Amino acid sequence: MNGRNLTLIEVFGFKIKVNITWVFIALLLSWALAQGYFPAVYEGFTKITYWWMGVVGVIGLFLSILLHELAHSIVARAFGMEIKGITLWLLGGVAEMADEPPHPKAEFLMAIAGPIVSIVLGLLFLTASTLTAGNGLTPLGAVLRYLGMVNLILAAFNMIPAFPLDGGRVARAALWAWKGDYYWATAVASRMGSIFGLTLMAFGVIAALAGAGLGALWWVILGMFVRFAADASRFQMQTRQALTGKSVRDFMTSDPITVSPDVIVSALIDDWIYRHSFEFFPVVEEGRLLGSVSLREVRQIPPERRATVRVGEIMLPPNARKHY
């Protein structure tokens, strides 16, 4: 267990994880299929039958999304990209890439692999549904038909040219190959994704006002996710572009304000903290770094003791200050 992700199995060297949100959507979808979709579309089965149809449908969807993401991961690894794992969560699945594609061809093949697998699965499920029909559609045939349609819809939706959907990655690959500029291609594809996300959100709001009910909320949530992911990708790209070719020396303070370990805390407050807007101060003695001190450590000293306690008594050693 890592945070909200539970590692299930390892397939082809990829750790398969499930986010706690997937458990929520799995239960909700099972209920929706058993109580809503299957009884409305396929009449004449018992309640128990509808329930196992719903459960099997969700398991089939789980495996379909997993195969979709495995296709991305296998192709990515073939081009030397590191994939940390695959996480299934509320809105589908995501392959956790540690590296960016090395060239447009790798981006294109990696992106298109997932939808191709979904199309193949969709056709296989629909074919299997037809073969099991016989004199009439069976519960198993109904589930297979559902999975066939869902996989084809999944492929079509993912091929919309809006980053970070697969279609958006295909569009980025094309733009990258055209201009030869990865950063420009990412910026354009991300803007397309952001616009698409806003469109989904607007569609959901209009549908809700028209009386679509809870279903409209999913369009809003999906739109928010797509827009957030697109904007985050653009910000990450801009940050990477700004830092390319830079060293720590370009950002460091070459002549920092330091404090001696012999300085009393009250003087530290008056002469350092009030005068300089720094998060913390290096504690230095005879040119040697001893540690650092910040307002956090000062606050732990009662006011009546600050005139006697010295910085050296409250400072943190080097490498001990992890974050703020």
Backbone bond lengths (Angstrom), bond angles and torsions (degrees), N, CA, C in turn:
res aa  C-N    CA-C-N  psi(-1)  N-CA   C-N-CA  omega(-1)  CA-C   N-CA-C  phi
1 M - - - 1.474 - - 1.527 108.92 -
2 N 1.331 116.50 129.00 1.454 121.54 179.33 1.514 108.31 -131.82
3 G 1.372 116.27 102.48 1.451 118.94 -177.42 1.516 109.53 65.17
4 R 1.326 116.85 -117.77 1.455 122.14 179.52 1.524 111.27 -103.81
5 N 1.323 117.87 9.62 1.451 121.43 -179.23 1.520 110.74 -108.69
6 L 1.316 115.69 132.97 1.458 122.28 178.68 1.522 108.36 -109.86
7 T 1.334 116.83 122.04 1.458 120.98 177.89 1.525 109.35 -78.50
8 L 1.340 116.24 122.52 1.454 121.19 -177.29 1.524 112.17 -92.80
9 I 1.317 115.84 -63.80 1.461 121.89 -176.25 1.528 109.12 -143.60
10 E 1.317 115.28 176.64 1.459 121.32 174.47 1.521 107.76 -124.92
11 V 1.335 116.76 124.85 1.458 122.90 -177.56 1.521 109.16 -122.99
12 F 1.338 116.45 122.73 1.464 121.54 -178.82 1.529 112.56 54.04
13 G 1.317 115.88 29.76 1.461 120.02 179.77 1.514 113.79 87.12
14 F 1.334 118.49 0.74 1.462 122.23 178.94 1.528 108.89 -100.98
15 K 1.325 116.94 128.01 1.457 120.81 177.01 1.524 109.40 -78.40
16 I 1.331 115.47 124.11 1.459 121.28 -179.65 1.524 108.14 -96.93
17 K 1.340 115.46 118.62 1.462 121.14 -177.99 1.524 110.66 -118.71
18 V 1.317 115.14 152.34 1.460 121.02 177.80 1.518 108.36 -123.02
19 N 1.330 115.82 124.94 1.450 120.84 175.40 1.521 109.30 -77.41
20 I 1.316 116.02 149.93 1.458 120.24 -178.28 1.528 111.96 -58.52
21 T 1.332 117.70 -25.33 1.459 120.69 178.38 1.530 111.38 -66.29
22 W 1.344 116.66 -27.74 1.461 119.49 179.18 1.532 110.45 -66.44
23 V 1.329 117.57 -36.69 1.462 121.25 177.59 1.529 109.27 -60.44
24 F 1.320 115.84 -42.41 1.469 120.77 179.18 1.521 110.85 -62.00
25 I 1.339 116.69 -49.66 1.462 119.64 -176.84 1.525 110.90 -69.35
26 A 1.340 118.07 -31.00 1.463 121.12 178.65 1.526 110.73 -65.14
27 L 1.329 116.07 -44.02 1.466 119.91 178.29 1.523 110.87 -65.88
28 L 1.324 115.86 -44.03 1.461 120.46 -179.23 1.522 110.99 -64.37
29 L 1.333 117.04 -42.71 1.455 120.52 -178.58 1.528 111.28 -69.34
30 S 1.334 116.98 -38.38 1.469 120.05 176.98 1.524 110.23 -59.25
31 W 1.329 115.39 -44.66 1.456 120.34 178.65 1.535 111.19 -63.57
32 A 1.336 116.71 -43.37 1.461 120.68 -178.47 1.528 111.31 -64.86
33 L 1.320 117.02 -38.92 1.460 120.16 179.36 1.528 111.26 -70.04
34 A 1.350 115.82 -43.34 1.472 120.46 -176.19 1.521 112.75 -72.16
35 Q 1.339 116.80 -34.13 1.459 120.64 -174.99 1.534 113.45 -101.69
36 G 1.317 115.93 -19.08 1.454 118.44 -175.97 1.513 115.15 -119.76
37 Y 1.316 117.22 -68.92 1.469 121.43 -170.68 1.529 113.16 -63.53
38 F 1.333 117.76 -58.77 1.458 119.83 -174.06 1.540 112.76 -63.59
39 P 1.354 119.96 -44.84 1.471 118.57 177.63 1.528 113.25 -62.36
40 A 1.356 116.51 -33.10 1.462 119.59 -178.65 1.519 112.35 -75.09
41 V 1.326 116.63 -35.24 1.467 121.09 -175.80 1.527 112.39 -91.45
42 Y 1.315 115.56 -36.89 1.469 120.13 -176.77 1.533 108.87 -124.31
43 E 1.315 116.69 99.14 1.461 121.60 -176.35 1.529 111.34 -86.07
44 G 1.344 115.00 159.63 1.448 120.23 171.36 1.510 116.53 100.64
45 F 1.324 118.80 -2.43 1.461 120.75 178.99 1.530 109.75 -96.97
46 T 1.332 115.91 162.53 1.464 120.49 179.49 1.529 110.47 -78.43
47 K 1.352 115.21 164.42 1.465 119.39 179.02 1.518 111.91 -61.78
48 I 1.330 116.13 -40.46 1.469 119.57 178.91 1.536 110.23 -62.26
49 T 1.329 115.53 -40.33 1.469 119.33 178.69 1.519 110.85 -62.42
50 Y 1.339 116.17 -43.11 1.468 118.94 179.13 1.536 110.86 -62.00
51 W 1.324 116.26 -36.11 1.464 118.86 -179.23 1.527 111.58 -68.25
52 W 1.341 117.87 -43.04 1.467 116.29 179.17 1.520 110.60 -71.71
53 M 1.329 117.19 -28.03 1.467 119.98 173.85 1.538 109.87 -62.50
54 G 1.347 115.83 -42.15 1.459 119.77 178.84 1.514 112.16 -64.12
55 V 1.337 116.97 -43.88 1.468 121.20 -179.32 1.525 110.52 -65.68
56 V 1.330 117.03 -45.73 1.473 120.46 179.82 1.529 110.21 -64.59
57 G 1.331 116.38 -36.76 1.459 119.70 177.97 1.516 112.19 -61.82
58 V 1.327 116.95 -42.06 1.465 121.49 179.06 1.529 110.67 -67.35
59 I 1.333 116.94 -41.89 1.477 120.01 178.15 1.526 109.93 -62.68
60 G 1.336 116.09 -41.45 1.461 119.73 178.00 1.516 112.04 -63.33
61 L 1.341 116.02 -39.44 1.466 119.90 177.24 1.524 110.55 -65.02
62 F 1.331 116.09 -41.42 1.468 121.84 177.34 1.530 110.21 -56.18
63 L 1.314 116.53 -49.46 1.466 121.16 -178.61 1.530 111.13 -67.24
64 S 1.320 116.79 -35.08 1.472 120.31 179.38 1.526 111.27 -64.80
65 I 1.330 115.95 -45.53 1.466 120.02 178.68 1.523 110.12 -65.03
66 L 1.332 115.87 -38.83 1.458 119.84 178.98 1.523 110.96 -62.02
67 L 1.340 117.91 -44.84 1.466 121.22 178.62 1.527 110.93 -64.81
68 H 1.330 116.47 -36.78 1.469 121.56 176.49 1.530 110.60 -58.63
69 E 1.342 116.10 -48.61 1.458 120.42 -178.61 1.533 111.96 -72.31
70 L 1.332 117.47 -32.85 1.467 120.28 176.26 1.524 110.74 -62.64
71 A 1.330 116.11 -36.85 1.469 119.46 178.44 1.524 110.51 -61.43
72 H 1.346 116.16 -45.19 1.471 119.61 175.67 1.528 110.54 -57.02
73 S 1.323 116.04 -47.23 1.462 122.07 -172.48 1.519 111.91 -67.10
74 I 1.321 117.10 -41.26 1.469 120.84 -178.65 1.515 110.75 -65.75
75 V 1.335 116.70 -42.85 1.468 119.88 178.54 1.526 110.13 -66.78
76 A 1.334 116.50 -41.16 1.471 119.63 178.70 1.516 110.92 -60.18
77 R 1.326 117.61 -43.78 1.460 120.51 -179.92 1.525 111.15 -65.60
78 A 1.327 116.84 -32.73 1.462 120.38 178.16 1.526 111.66 -62.72
79 F 1.339 116.69 -26.54 1.464 121.32 178.38 1.528 112.37 -98.42
80 G 1.328 116.20 14.15 1.458 120.38 174.53 1.507 115.61 85.53
81 M 1.336 118.35 7.59 1.465 121.02 179.50 1.528 109.87 -85.19
82 E 1.320 115.86 138.28 1.462 120.89 179.85 1.524 110.18 -85.21
83 I 1.332 116.02 128.77 1.460 122.01 175.93 1.521 107.65 -113.79
84 K 1.320 116.44 115.46 1.461 120.82 -176.25 1.523 112.02 -72.33
85 G 1.311 117.36 -29.55 1.452 120.69 -179.23 1.516 110.61 167.64
86 I 1.318 115.51 -179.41 1.459 122.19 178.84 1.523 107.67 -124.63
87 T 1.323 116.29 127.41 1.462 120.82 -179.17 1.521 109.77 -117.78
88 L 1.318 115.81 125.98 1.461 122.11 174.56 1.522 108.11 -97.16
89 W 1.336 116.44 130.87 1.453 119.17 -176.95 1.518 110.09 -144.55
90 L 1.327 116.02 -164.32 1.456 122.88 -169.61 1.523 114.16 -49.98
91 L 1.327 118.47 -44.57 1.456 121.84 -173.10 1.519 113.59 -107.37
92 G 1.316 117.83 19.71 1.461 119.56 177.11 1.510 112.32 134.48
93 G 1.327 115.57 -129.86 1.456 120.39 -178.99 1.511 110.69 -143.81
94 V 1.332 115.62 161.59 1.459 119.97 179.13 1.523 109.25 -148.09
95 A 1.336 115.30 133.49 1.455 121.54 173.83 1.524 107.54 -88.48
96 E 1.332 116.25 125.13 1.464 121.52 -174.26 1.525 109.66 -85.85
97 M 1.328 116.33 96.22 1.457 121.69 -178.63 1.518 110.88 -85.35
98 A 1.336 116.03 131.15 1.460 120.83 176.59 1.522 110.46 -90.92
99 D 1.330 117.13 -18.71 1.464 121.82 -177.91 1.526 109.98 -126.69
100 E 1.323 115.13 156.06 1.454 120.85 173.14 1.528 109.44 -88.11
101 P 1.341 117.61 155.74 1.466 120.33 179.10 1.521 111.21 -57.36
102 P 1.341 117.83 140.48 1.464 120.07 -178.07 1.520 114.06 -74.16
103 H 1.340 118.12 -23.39 1.464 121.22 -179.06 1.535 109.04 -160.10
104 P 1.336 117.91 166.83 1.472 120.99 -176.33 1.522 113.87 -57.91
105 K 1.324 117.95 -36.69 1.463 120.56 -179.20 1.524 110.65 -61.03
106 A 1.324 116.43 -44.16 1.466 120.42 179.19 1.522 110.25 -63.29
107 E 1.325 116.99 -42.39 1.464 121.50 178.49 1.522 110.59 -60.10
108 F 1.326 116.52 -46.56 1.465 120.89 -177.48 1.530 111.79 -63.65
109 L 1.337 116.54 -49.70 1.462 119.96 -177.09 1.524 111.89 -66.17
110 M 1.329 116.40 -37.58 1.460 119.57 178.22 1.531 110.45 -65.81
111 A 1.331 116.53 -42.72 1.464 120.90 -177.14 1.524 111.78 -69.04
112 I 1.331 117.22 -40.80 1.458 120.79 -174.67 1.516 112.18 -76.93
113 A 1.334 117.56 -19.17 1.471 121.35 -175.92 1.525 111.52 -61.42
114 G 1.331 117.26 -42.21 1.458 120.77 -178.29 1.521 112.80 -62.43
115 P 1.351 119.17 -54.70 1.465 120.51 177.74 1.529 113.63 -58.59
116 I 1.333 117.80 -35.78 1.471 119.99 177.82 1.520 110.21 -61.50
117 V 1.335 116.47 -44.81 1.467 120.22 177.99 1.522 110.58 -62.06
118 S 1.331 117.33 -41.55 1.466 120.45 179.32 1.523 111.47 -63.32
119 I 1.346 117.41 -39.82 1.469 120.91 178.22 1.527 110.59 -64.91
120 V 1.333 116.34 -44.57 1.463 120.44 178.84 1.526 110.45 -61.32
121 L 1.343 116.65 -45.04 1.460 120.26 178.46 1.528 110.88 -62.12
122 G 1.331 116.65 -42.18 1.458 120.34 179.65 1.518 111.81 -59.43
123 L 1.318 117.07 -45.77 1.463 121.08 179.99 1.528 111.58 -66.95
124 L 1.324 116.12 -38.77 1.466 119.99 178.34 1.528 110.92 -64.76
125 F 1.328 117.26 -44.39 1.464 120.57 179.61 1.534 110.76 -63.79
126 L 1.333 117.45 -42.73 1.463 120.17 179.97 1.522 111.19 -65.68
127 T 1.334 116.25 -39.11 1.467 120.17 177.11 1.526 110.97 -63.99
128 A 1.344 115.66 -44.38 1.466 120.13 178.98 1.519 110.54 -63.40
129 S 1.329 117.26 -36.25 1.456 120.65 178.57 1.517 111.06 -63.25
130 T 1.323 116.79 -41.71 1.463 121.57 178.86 1.530 111.29 -65.40
131 L 1.333 115.88 -40.71 1.463 120.45 -178.74 1.519 112.61 -67.51
132 T 1.355 117.00 -29.80 1.468 120.08 -178.72 1.521 112.45 -89.40
133 A 1.335 116.84 -3.19 1.460 119.61 -175.04 1.526 112.16 -67.52
134 G 1.317 117.83 -47.33 1.466 120.62 -178.91 1.520 110.73 61.35
135 N 1.343 116.66 -122.78 1.467 121.48 178.92 1.532 112.54 -84.05
136 G 1.300 116.37 -7.39 1.456 120.19 -179.38 1.523 110.19 -175.01
137 L 1.308 115.44 161.70 1.459 119.45 -177.70 1.523 110.27 -72.37
138 T 1.323 116.55 124.56 1.457 122.53 179.08 1.525 109.63 -89.25
139 P 1.349 118.21 165.61 1.466 119.59 175.05 1.524 112.22 -55.81
140 L 1.330 116.68 -41.61 1.462 119.32 178.38 1.519 110.63 -64.14
141 G 1.322 116.44 -41.53 1.465 119.88 178.24 1.510 111.93 -62.23
142 A 1.346 116.13 -36.33 1.464 120.27 178.87 1.526 110.87 -65.48
143 V 1.330 116.38 -42.13 1.469 120.17 178.49 1.525 110.17 -65.45
144 L 1.323 116.91 -42.03 1.461 120.40 179.45 1.521 111.30 -63.43
145 R 1.339 116.15 -39.02 1.466 119.01 177.91 1.526 110.42 -65.44
146 Y 1.323 115.79 -42.36 1.476 120.10 177.32 1.530 110.85 -57.99
147 L 1.340 117.28 -48.24 1.462 121.33 -179.81 1.525 111.08 -63.96
148 G 1.333 116.56 -35.13 1.457 119.31 177.33 1.517 111.65 -63.13
149 M 1.336 116.51 -46.78 1.464 120.67 179.93 1.525 111.23 -65.93
150 V 1.343 116.46 -41.17 1.462 120.27 -178.30 1.526 110.41 -63.24
151 N 1.321 117.62 -41.97 1.463 119.98 -179.83 1.522 112.01 -66.00
152 L 1.316 117.56 -37.34 1.464 120.11 177.69 1.529 110.61 -69.20
153 I 1.334 116.17 -38.80 1.468 119.83 176.24 1.524 110.04 -65.35
154 L 1.336 116.74 -41.23 1.457 121.30 178.42 1.526 111.07 -59.80
155 A 1.336 115.93 -42.81 1.465 119.94 179.09 1.527 110.92 -65.15
156 A 1.339 116.53 -44.26 1.467 120.34 -178.75 1.520 111.09 -64.47
157 F 1.336 116.79 -45.43 1.463 120.08 -179.62 1.526 111.25 -62.58
158 N 1.338 116.36 -43.64 1.461 120.00 -178.27 1.521 112.72 -66.88
159 M 1.311 117.98 -21.12 1.459 120.26 -179.17 1.527 112.81 -88.11
160 I 1.321 117.56 2.94 1.466 119.68 172.58 1.528 108.29 -64.18
161 P 1.327 118.33 128.73 1.477 120.99 -174.95 1.522 112.88 -72.80
162 A 1.332 115.32 67.14 1.466 121.35 179.78 1.518 108.32 -137.59
163 F 1.306 117.06 111.11 1.465 122.67 179.50 1.523 109.54 -64.97
164 P 1.354 120.48 136.48 1.463 127.53 12.54 1.523 115.11 -98.14
165 L 1.336 118.43 19.49 1.454 119.94 174.10 1.530 109.50 -62.08
166 D 1.335 116.70 161.71 1.458 120.09 -178.06 1.527 111.48 -58.88
167 G 1.335 116.08 -38.34 1.458 119.32 177.42 1.516 112.31 -63.09
168 G 1.331 115.80 -33.80 1.466 119.95 176.20 1.509 111.66 -67.28
169 R 1.335 117.03 -36.00 1.472 120.64 177.06 1.525 110.55 -69.87
170 V 1.335 116.22 -37.06 1.469 119.24 175.09 1.522 109.67 -63.00
171 A 1.348 116.36 -42.96 1.467 120.08 177.90 1.522 110.46 -62.39
172 R 1.350 117.71 -40.48 1.466 119.88 178.44 1.517 110.84 -63.58
173 A 1.341 116.26 -39.69 1.463 119.56 178.79 1.527 110.56 -61.43
174 A 1.344 116.62 -42.19 1.462 120.59 179.86 1.529 110.90 -65.69
175 L 1.335 116.82 -44.94 1.465 120.51 179.26 1.519 111.27 -65.30
176 W 1.318 115.99 -38.04 1.474 121.81 179.04 1.517 110.03 -64.19
177 A 1.349 116.08 -44.46 1.466 120.16 179.33 1.530 111.04 -66.53
178 W 1.337 116.52 -33.39 1.461 121.03 -177.85 1.523 111.57 -71.64
179 K 1.334 116.90 -51.51 1.462 121.46 -175.33 1.525 113.35 -93.96
180 G 1.329 116.34 -21.09 1.465 118.99 -175.91 1.512 113.10 73.72
181 D 1.315 117.00 17.66 1.469 122.07 -177.20 1.528 109.33 -123.33
182 Y 1.320 116.17 103.49 1.462 121.54 -178.09 1.519 111.59 -62.25
183 Y 1.336 117.60 -42.20 1.458 121.18 -176.25 1.524 111.44 -67.58
184 W 1.318 116.53 -42.18 1.465 120.31 177.50 1.515 110.52 -63.38
185 A 1.328 117.24 -43.69 1.460 121.87 -179.56 1.527 110.58 -62.28
186 T 1.324 116.57 -40.57 1.461 120.54 179.12 1.521 110.58 -65.52
187 A 1.325 116.82 -41.97 1.461 120.87 -179.88 1.526 111.15 -61.49
188 V 1.328 116.77 -44.93 1.471 120.71 -179.31 1.522 110.64 -66.35
189 A 1.342 117.50 -46.30 1.462 121.41 -179.17 1.530 110.68 -63.86
190 S 1.318 116.92 -36.60 1.460 120.64 179.11 1.522 111.33 -67.80
191 R 1.324 116.94 -39.46 1.467 119.74 177.19 1.531 110.45 -63.39
192 M 1.325 115.82 -39.17 1.464 120.22 176.63 1.536 110.01 -60.73
193 G 1.334 116.01 -42.06 1.455 120.24 178.58 1.514 112.15 -65.22
194 S 1.328 116.68 -40.79 1.459 121.03 179.56 1.521 111.08 -63.60
195 I 1.323 116.89 -42.97 1.464 121.44 178.52 1.531 110.45 -64.18
196 F 1.333 116.13 -41.52 1.457 120.00 179.34 1.534 110.69 -64.11
197 G 1.334 116.04 -40.74 1.460 120.00 177.86 1.521 111.43 -60.84
198 L 1.329 116.90 -43.98 1.463 120.89 177.63 1.526 111.20 -62.45
199 T 1.339 115.78 -37.12 1.461 120.23 178.88 1.522 111.40 -64.20
200 L 1.343 115.81 -43.25 1.465 119.74 177.43 1.528 111.28 -61.84
201 M 1.329 115.83 -42.49 1.461 119.78 179.44 1.525 110.68 -62.77
202 A 1.317 117.03 -43.30 1.467 120.75 179.63 1.528 110.28 -64.49
203 F 1.327 116.03 -40.98 1.470 120.20 178.07 1.519 110.49 -61.00
204 G 1.330 116.49 -42.31 1.458 120.60 179.40 1.518 112.21 -63.42
205 V 1.327 116.50 -42.33 1.468 120.31 179.42 1.524 110.71 -64.46
206 I 1.344 116.61 -44.20 1.470 120.38 179.27 1.521 110.41 -63.12
207 A 1.344 115.58 -41.89 1.469 119.80 179.34 1.519 111.09 -63.83
208 A 1.331 116.81 -39.19 1.465 120.61 178.66 1.522 110.74 -64.09
209 L 1.337 117.01 -42.55 1.464 120.82 179.11 1.531 111.37 -66.28
210 A 1.348 115.22 -26.18 1.465 119.57 179.84 1.517 112.20 -85.26
211 G 1.353 116.43 -0.38 1.458 120.14 176.59 1.503 115.19 95.82
212 A 1.347 117.89 19.44 1.463 120.65 -178.71 1.521 112.47 -70.61
213 G 1.328 117.69 -18.57 1.453 121.28 176.52 1.507 113.71 78.82
214 L 1.354 114.76 -146.68 1.459 121.45 -173.70 1.525 112.53 -62.82
215 G 1.334 117.06 -30.15 1.467 120.18 -178.40 1.520 112.30 -59.17
216 A 1.337 116.55 -32.17 1.459 120.42 -179.97 1.519 111.59 -66.42
217 L 1.344 115.82 -29.29 1.457 119.94 -179.31 1.522 111.42 -62.54
218 W 1.326 116.79 -34.89 1.465 119.55 -179.47 1.521 111.45 -64.98
219 W 1.329 116.58 -35.20 1.463 119.23 177.23 1.526 111.03 -65.04
220 V 1.325 115.92 -38.40 1.471 120.27 178.01 1.527 110.12 -65.66
221 I 1.340 116.76 -45.74 1.467 121.06 -179.72 1.525 110.41 -62.87
222 L 1.327 116.02 -44.60 1.466 120.30 179.73 1.528 110.89 -63.05
223 G 1.325 116.13 -41.21 1.464 120.06 178.17 1.513 112.06 -63.68
224 M 1.332 116.48 -40.92 1.463 120.58 178.00 1.532 110.54 -62.59
225 F 1.330 116.42 -41.97 1.461 120.17 179.44 1.526 111.27 -62.96
226 V 1.329 116.89 -47.97 1.469 120.61 -178.56 1.524 110.51 -62.01
227 R 1.334 116.70 -44.44 1.466 119.76 -179.36 1.524 111.24 -65.24
228 F 1.338 117.14 -43.63 1.462 120.38 179.39 1.524 110.90 -62.10
229 A 1.336 116.64 -45.44 1.464 120.37 -178.66 1.527 110.98 -64.77
230 A 1.328 116.88 -39.16 1.464 120.46 179.31 1.528 110.92 -66.02
231 D 1.323 116.91 -45.96 1.466 120.41 179.91 1.528 111.16 -65.63
232 A 1.348 116.75 -38.02 1.463 120.33 178.44 1.518 110.89 -65.16
233 S 1.323 117.44 -38.18 1.466 121.32 178.72 1.519 110.50 -66.01
234 R 1.329 116.72 -40.41 1.464 119.78 179.23 1.527 111.04 -66.69
235 F 1.335 116.63 -40.55 1.461 120.07 178.39 1.527 110.79 -64.81
236 Q 1.332 116.42 -42.06 1.465 120.38 178.72 1.524 110.81 -62.10
237 M 1.330 116.11 -41.23 1.455 120.61 178.95 1.522 111.30 -64.91
238 Q 1.335 116.77 -43.02 1.465 120.33 180.00 1.528 111.06 -65.04
239 T 1.340 116.18 -38.42 1.462 120.00 177.65 1.511 111.16 -64.60
240 R 1.334 116.06 -45.17 1.466 120.34 179.56 1.523 111.06 -62.76
241 Q 1.340 116.21 -39.56 1.461 120.17 179.18 1.532 110.60 -64.94
242 A 1.338 116.18 -39.97 1.463 119.97 -179.38 1.522 112.03 -68.39
243 L 1.334 117.00 -29.39 1.466 120.80 -176.27 1.526 113.27 -93.63
244 T 1.328 117.15 -10.07 1.462 119.83 -178.66 1.526 111.09 -61.10
245 G 1.304 116.16 128.55 1.461 121.36 178.90 1.508 114.56 80.53
246 K 1.341 116.93 0.57 1.455 120.44 -179.69 1.531 110.34 -94.20
247 S 1.327 115.85 153.00 1.458 121.59 176.12 1.526 109.13 -117.61
248 V 1.310 116.18 168.60 1.463 120.67 178.71 1.522 111.03 -57.45
249 R 1.328 116.96 -34.35 1.465 122.12 -179.86 1.527 112.27 -57.76
250 D 1.354 115.90 -30.69 1.463 119.93 -178.05 1.525 112.29 -70.71
251 F 1.328 118.10 -18.80 1.460 121.30 -175.12 1.529 113.24 -116.95
252 M 1.310 117.29 -14.06 1.455 120.56 -175.78 1.525 112.04 -76.38
253 T 1.316 116.63 158.47 1.457 122.62 172.33 1.520 107.44 -89.10
254 S 1.309 115.96 113.24 1.471 120.22 -172.95 1.528 112.82 -72.56
255 D 1.334 117.27 -25.84 1.465 120.56 -178.94 1.529 109.35 -129.23
256 P 1.343 118.56 72.60 1.463 121.47 -174.09 1.525 113.01 -69.24
257 I 1.305 115.33 155.80 1.458 121.75 174.26 1.528 107.71 -79.20
258 T 1.310 117.19 118.05 1.465 121.21 -177.70 1.532 110.18 -113.17
259 V 1.329 115.05 168.35 1.461 120.92 179.70 1.525 108.69 -135.96
260 S 1.316 115.69 147.11 1.466 120.98 179.10 1.527 109.80 -82.36
261 P 1.324 118.17 147.86 1.468 120.65 177.83 1.524 112.81 -65.48
262 D 1.348 117.74 -16.08 1.464 120.79 -178.30 1.527 113.01 -86.71
263 V 1.325 117.57 -7.71 1.463 120.77 -179.56 1.531 109.42 -69.22
264 I 1.346 116.93 134.60 1.456 119.73 178.42 1.536 109.47 -76.85
265 V 1.322 116.79 155.73 1.461 121.76 -173.54 1.527 112.02 -61.92
266 S 1.347 118.09 -38.18 1.469 120.05 -179.98 1.526 110.70 -62.73
267 A 1.338 116.75 -38.59 1.465 120.09 177.56 1.529 110.55 -69.85
268 L 1.321 116.37 -35.63 1.472 120.37 176.87 1.523 110.10 -59.02
269 I 1.323 115.93 -41.64 1.464 120.28 -179.93 1.523 111.17 -66.41
270 D 1.335 116.71 -47.65 1.471 120.70 -175.39 1.520 113.01 -71.92
271 D 1.332 116.64 -43.58 1.467 120.44 -170.18 1.526 114.37 -98.37
272 W 1.321 118.28 -14.21 1.468 120.06 -178.97 1.535 111.86 -120.08
273 I 1.325 117.10 -58.98 1.463 119.99 -173.87 1.521 111.50 -66.07
274 Y 1.359 118.79 -43.37 1.457 121.37 -179.47 1.524 112.55 -71.79
275 R 1.308 117.28 -26.40 1.478 120.81 -174.60 1.522 112.92 -92.58
276 H 1.323 117.03 -26.67 1.473 120.06 -175.17 1.528 109.80 -126.61
277 S 1.296 116.36 130.83 1.476 121.19 -177.17 1.528 111.10 -90.63
278 F 1.323 115.53 61.01 1.457 120.98 177.80 1.519 110.01 -107.87
279 E 1.321 115.90 152.51 1.461 120.23 179.93 1.526 111.18 -70.02
280 F 1.327 115.70 -37.74 1.461 119.25 177.84 1.525 108.88 -155.45
281 F 1.322 115.66 168.95 1.467 121.37 -177.32 1.535 109.67 -124.95
282 P 1.324 117.12 132.47 1.460 119.25 174.45 1.531 110.01 -66.48
283 V 1.326 116.11 139.72 1.457 121.52 176.79 1.521 107.32 -100.90
284 V 1.335 115.67 117.08 1.463 120.98 -172.23 1.527 109.90 -127.51
285 E 1.323 115.91 140.87 1.462 121.97 175.84 1.517 108.93 -138.14
286 E 1.349 115.54 120.55 1.459 121.76 -179.42 1.526 112.11 53.25
287 G 1.349 115.67 42.54 1.456 120.71 177.41 1.518 114.98 77.46
288 R 1.312 117.91 4.03 1.464 121.13 -177.59 1.525 109.75 -110.56
289 L 1.345 115.85 129.40 1.453 121.04 -179.85 1.529 110.00 -75.82
290 L 1.332 115.33 122.44 1.466 120.20 -179.91 1.526 112.48 -100.68
291 G 1.327 116.39 -28.00 1.458 120.46 -177.66 1.505 110.20 165.74
292 S 1.327 117.28 -148.91 1.460 121.64 178.60 1.521 109.40 -153.43
293 V 1.328 115.13 158.38 1.456 121.08 -179.27 1.521 108.99 -137.35
294 S 1.315 116.67 145.08 1.461 121.51 -179.19 1.518 110.25 -140.41
295 L 1.335 115.14 177.36 1.453 120.64 179.54 1.534 111.22 -62.60
296 R 1.321 116.02 -27.26 1.459 119.67 178.71 1.529 111.36 -59.67
297 E 1.324 116.47 -45.18 1.465 120.08 179.25 1.524 111.23 -70.11
298 V 1.341 116.24 -36.20 1.462 120.63 -179.94 1.527 110.96 -62.36
299 R 1.321 116.72 -40.49 1.462 121.30 -177.97 1.526 112.32 -63.00
300 Q 1.296 116.94 -22.99 1.465 120.62 -179.48 1.530 112.46 -78.37
301 I 1.331 116.61 -9.23 1.463 121.38 179.35 1.526 109.26 -97.78
302 P 1.316 119.22 122.90 1.476 121.59 178.37 1.532 110.32 -57.31
303 P 1.326 118.48 143.78 1.473 121.94 -177.77 1.522 113.38 -53.25
304 E 1.332 117.84 -37.20 1.465 120.25 -176.96 1.538 112.14 -70.45
305 R 1.313 118.77 -14.07 1.469 121.52 -178.33 1.528 112.51 -103.30
306 R 1.314 118.42 -5.87 1.464 121.03 -173.01 1.534 112.80 -69.84
307 A 1.339 117.72 -17.04 1.465 120.31 178.77 1.524 111.97 -84.99
308 T 1.322 117.83 -6.73 1.473 121.24 -178.59 1.531 113.27 -119.64
309 V 1.327 116.95 -25.85 1.475 120.15 -179.47 1.515 109.55 -81.10
310 R 1.342 116.44 136.25 1.463 122.19 -178.61 1.533 110.52 -100.44
311 V 1.332 114.72 158.52 1.465 121.65 -178.45 1.521 111.44 -57.37
312 G 1.331 116.62 -39.75 1.456 120.25 -178.77 1.516 113.61 -60.23
313 E 1.336 116.78 -21.24 1.464 120.76 -179.09 1.529 112.60 -83.60
314 I 1.317 117.70 -20.99 1.470 119.58 -175.67 1.529 113.03 -116.73
315 M 1.320 117.46 -7.36 1.463 119.76 -176.70 1.534 111.03 -66.16
316 L 1.328 114.91 156.83 1.453 121.57 174.28 1.524 108.77 -97.28
317 P 1.321 118.87 144.38 1.463 121.07 179.47 1.519 111.32 -68.67
318 P 1.345 118.02 162.98 1.473 120.73 178.10 1.533 111.08 -54.97
319 N 1.332 115.57 144.44 1.476 123.70 178.20 1.523 113.74 70.20
320 A 1.333 118.40 3.33 1.463 120.19 179.88 1.529 112.05 -86.84
321 R 1.340 116.71 -19.43 1.468 119.73 -176.72 1.525 107.40 -89.42
322 K 1.336 116.17 102.41 1.470 121.15 -174.03 1.516 112.65 -85.52
323 H 1.302 118.29 -43.71 1.468 120.09 -175.79 1.516 109.32 -164.19
324 Y 1.345 111.11 171.59 1.479 120.00 175.04 1.507 108.30 -125.71
